[in-house]
């Protein structure tokens, strides 16, 4: 099944199985208009008793300004697509300081914070917002910052590894190995693999760490080969690194092993041009609806969005959905975020657990010649 899908715009939320769809319906991409810069950045909010005040905390300056602007633009699209006239989103720049941005947002009377993007900023913003009883829906994927009023929407590598391992085990693979980069991401990926393989009833026969240079990669692959044979190998790194690693694996004991990746591979379409990676599997959120969002984004803003922009779009749809039963000026009903049935947005079905981490329904894709093919679709809801 090739990646496909269409965004359906609607002014009302639909129910899809037990999962609340928050994707709106309506007309197709708008014609290009005047340059937009995302939600308005203001020095202070006027008196407004009819609209919900929601803060967007993203980097609008500094090295991550491009990502922040893309997220901000996507929140504007979400407001336009839902015709939400009762939600006011004001952007605060974390590039000049997360604490200052959070304090200004709270002083302006915002009752919900969307963002920040970075885990280190979420650690700063969380306690500040908690003192004001204002929930934070961060775009980080670092599970260590979740809890105490902080919810994280980011794409969690633990979940992608668990999903692809379950799929591989279901296809008869049982002896797993892993190459993980040195650092926090690699450590967490390695731990996730151990837990996922144990849960699936397989065996981890070897795990090696590496620095991102050719000599270190070659040494790690040779250690894998020396320790044991394996029929599935997780390369817990970006697509670019995977393209460096795969040829070494094929020449050093892993000629027939099934290669596995993480959610990082979803953003690198260049993987499909690498013959040595053909047949590899990875799990991620679906790109079907996102591709349509990207088309709308390009039509309006004249350039391509960052993949993380979908988090901004979905966070607004979620806010608009809950705002129907939320009186302006009152405390945001955070308990609604923990609806067991979950929600369905651009990135598919998701729900927040009591730990504040977004659990996502993921698909498994296989790398082919020039394209990714979905070999295990994401469940449409948590009832499946």
Secondary structure, 3 states (H helix, E strand, C coil): CECCCCCCCCCCCEEECCEEECCCCCCCCCCCCCCCCCCCCCCCCCCCCCCEEEEEEECCCCCCHHHHHHHHHHHHHHHHHHCCCCEEEEEEEHHHCHHHHHHHHHHCCCCEEEECCCHHHHHHHHHHHHHCCCEEEECCCCHHHCECCEEECCCCHHHHHHHHHHHHHHCCCCEEEEEEECCHHHHHHHHHHHHHHHHHCCEEEEEEEECCCHHHHHHHHHHHHHHCCCCEEEEECCHHHHHHHHHHHHHCCCCCCEEEECHHHHHCHHHHHCHHHCCCEEEECCCHHHHHHHHHHHHHHCCCCCCCHHHHHHHHHHHHHHHCCCCCCCCCCHHHHHCCCCEEECCEEEEECCCCEEEECCEEEEECCCCEEEEECCCCCCCC
